[in-house]
Amino acid sequence: MELPISNKLSNLGSPFGGQGAVAIIGGGLAGLSLSIQLAKAGYKVVLFEKEKYPFHKVCGEYISLESWNFIEHLGLPLSKMNLPIIKNLIVSSPGGKTIESNLDLGGFGISRYLLDYELSKIARQNGVEIFEETKVNDIVFESGLFTISTSTATFQSTVVAGTFGKRSNIDVKWSRDFIKQKNNKLNNYIGVKYHVQTTFAPGTIALHNFKDGYCGISQIENDEYCLCYLTTAQNLKTNNNSISAMEKNVLQKNSHLKKIFSSSTFLYQYPVTISQISFDKKSQVQNHVLLIGDAAGMITPLCGNGMSMALHGSKIAFDKIDKFLKKQITREQLEDQYRIEWNKNFANRLQMGRVIQSLFGKIWITNTFISTIKYFPFLIRRMISSTHGKPF
Ligand SMILES: Cc1cc2nc3c(=O)[nH]c(=O)nc-3n(C[C@H](O)[C@H](O)[C@H](O)COP(=O)(O)OP(=O)(O)OC[C@H]3O[C@@H](n4cnc5c(N)ncnc54)[C@H](O)[C@@H]3O)c2cc1C
């Protein structure tokens, strides 16, 4: 097929004025933050996002403060946005018992609708070419060059970053190992999110457990709250695939959730939902594509830190891609160094997240765990700190 010349990255594919071209597949936090760093360093960057900004995403919207400086450095003035800072954690068991803890580092609240949109604007201002409503269907590597196919055109580039999130058509196309896994304790989850107006302590995040899941609530911008939960696909199936029936029959058995669901104003008619979430191990490089964010490995939302891992992962990837495009390292070194650095930073956190995930869900285990651990506050703090990183 003859390509429109403007769509050909191939003329940028080899070093161009001393700089190279990078294609980024997926414009969430990992993709947008990587694109901004590369564009600021002077590289040609093209980013593909299948949706159109701004758009809602399933996410608890609590970001660990470890990311604050990095996001500001990208160009988003968080300090001027009057965002809620969150320093306390409440966890309730399905039976309604609670434990509370200070969060040593803490976090802040901002919707993905706002955050991703603002970062996409910063990316464009820095020269990133963003193709919205453009789904990438395939990425093929041959003779040192990637060919990226979308439904309308084909592009070529020297480096590709796969930042396509938890589960995408590319994962299926590549038949990645986590896609082939049978249903187990670490996969087949669903996520549901609302924005609500409610009365709740602004500086607190609460995690309310229910049978086979947990629901978080914390404040975001404009005095709104994000109410977001994760549960098994089986829970929904048992409730005739009805979200409202599941919320009534299962979530609201926890008295704290019953109060929230009955007293809040829900700001959109239908929730945002996703399915087939997997916390199984993933590869960090596949078919020579560097995978960043959830595409490289997803931490359980209970640990509240996937966004910081996506952002931090982009910083690690940027450093390696920069060296590769400057010809300081080979492609093989780029891939090895990225994989090693990623694992050094995140592998233990992910493992701890999987262990914690297994302690929640089953009613008696969660009830017993929460009744017991409240007498060991140092253990609570240690669990929190082992799933969080340091400012980067
Ligand atoms: C229920 C739940 C609650 C969570 N709560 C929190 C929380 O409170 N705090 C926290 O830090 N983390 C939380 N997370 C995790 C967090 O949302 C993710 O870790 C984070 O969004 C990862 O960013 P990303 O850039 O890797 O992926 P995403 O933000 O998902 O971005 C991927 C992008 O790629 C696009 N895309 C996919 N395929 C293609 C394609 N073929 N072509 C073009 N575009 C494509 C998608 O449209 C999407 O915009 C939660 C997750 C869940 C499921």
The ligand as an ORCA input file, in Angstrom:
! r2SCAN-3c Opt
* xyz 0 1
  C      -9.387     -0.943     39.784
  C      -8.036     -0.274     39.678
  C      -7.688      0.749     40.564
  C      -6.423      1.356     40.484
  N      -6.114      2.337     41.370
  C      -4.888      2.921     41.334
  C      -4.543      3.960     42.243
  O      -5.354      4.430     43.041
  N      -3.276      4.454     42.189
  C      -2.339      4.001     41.295
  O      -1.200      4.493     41.310
  N      -2.651      3.041     40.396
  C      -3.905      2.500     40.396
  N      -4.231      1.547     39.466
  C      -3.227      1.154     38.470
  C      -3.070      2.236     37.403
  O      -4.321      2.587     36.856
  C      -2.163      1.730     36.299
  O      -1.026      1.121     36.863
  C      -1.716      2.859     35.345
  O      -2.825      3.389     34.697
  C      -0.722      2.323     34.327
  O      -0.470      3.287     33.327
  P      -0.092      2.823     31.849
  O       0.342      4.033     31.139
  O       0.803      1.637     31.911
  O      -1.465      2.260     31.244
  P      -2.801      3.020     30.888
  O      -2.973      4.244     31.683
  O      -3.879      1.979     30.939
  O      -2.585      3.484     29.364
  C      -2.558      2.592     28.288
  C      -3.128      3.314     27.077
  O      -2.879      2.554     25.906
  C      -3.991      2.696     25.033
  N      -3.943      1.549     24.116
  C      -4.073      0.235     24.408
  N      -3.904     -0.523     23.312
  C      -3.651      0.330     22.305
  C      -3.383      0.161     20.907
  N      -3.329     -1.049     20.357
  N      -3.174      1.261     20.156
  C      -3.235      2.520     20.675
  N      -3.486      2.736     21.989
  C      -3.679      1.658     22.791
  C      -5.181      2.706     25.980
  O      -6.318      3.322     25.403
  C      -4.628      3.508     27.162
  O      -4.927      4.889     27.085
  C      -5.499      0.928     39.506
  C      -5.860     -0.062     38.585
  C      -7.115     -0.656     38.673
  C      -7.482     -1.723     37.687
*
